[in-house]
Amino acid sequence: MRYLTIALTKGRLAYQTLELLEKVGITCDEMKNKDTRKLIFTDEEHKLRFFLAKGPDLSLIHISEPTRLRCIS
């Protein structure tokens, strides 16, 4: 099964986004552990992956053209 990957900036914005997602029933308790060094977290129930990166690095992440075309067709 494929996962939807959500890229988040590290820090406060990631935690604020998680709070919003929790309000609609999407949780990733593993990300709440501030001592973890992991950058990729998975929510198996909803088939979601969360990817943490520095803000400037996120501008380099994009959906490839073939993937984008499949998503909008």
C-alpha positions in Angstrom: 0.0 0.0 0.0 1.2 3.5 -0.8 1.5 6.3 1.7 0.8 10.0 1.5 3.9 11.8 2.7 3.5 15.1 4.4 6.7 17.3 4.7 6.8 19.5 7.8 9.4 22.0 9.0 11.1 21.1 12.2 10.0 22.7 15.4 7.0 24.8 16.4 5.3 24.7 13.0 5.4 20.9 12.9 3.9 20.7 16.4 1.2 23.2 15.5 0.3 21.2 12.4 0.2 18.0 14.4 -2.3 19.7 16.8 -4.5 20.6 13.8 -4.3 17.1 12.4 -5.2 15.6 15.8 -8.5 17.6 15.7 -9.5 15.6 12.6 -8.4 12.3 14.1 -4.9 12.0 12.6 -2.3 11.4 15.3 1.4 10.5 15.3 2.3 10.1 18.9 5.9 9.1 18.0 6.5 12.7 16.8 5.7 14.1 20.2 8.8 12.6 21.7 11.2 15.6 21.7 14.2 13.3 22.4 13.9 11.3 19.2 16.3 11.9 16.4 14.1 10.4 13.7 13.0 12.5 10.7 10.4 10.1 9.2 7.3 9.0 11.1 4.6 6.7 10.0 0.9 6.6 10.8 0.0 3.1 9.7 -3.8 3.5 10.5 -4.2 6.4 8.0 -1.3 5.4 5.7 0.5 8.7 6.2 4.2 9.4 6.5 5.5 12.6 8.1 8.9 13.9 7.0 10.7 16.5 9.1 13.2 18.9 7.5 14.6 22.3 7.9 12.5 25.1 6.3 15.0 25.9 3.5 15.2 22.2 2.6 11.5 21.9 2.0 11.6 24.2 -1.0 13.6 21.4 -2.7 10.9 18.8 -2.1 8.3 18.6 -4.9 6.0 16.2 -6.6 7.5 14.7 -9.8 5.5 15.5 -13.0 4.3 11.9 -13.6 3.1 11.6 -10.0 1.4 15.0 -10.2 -0.4 14.1 -13.4 -1.7 10.8 -11.9 -3.0 12.7 -8.9 -5.0 15.2 -10.9 -6.4 12.8 -13.5 
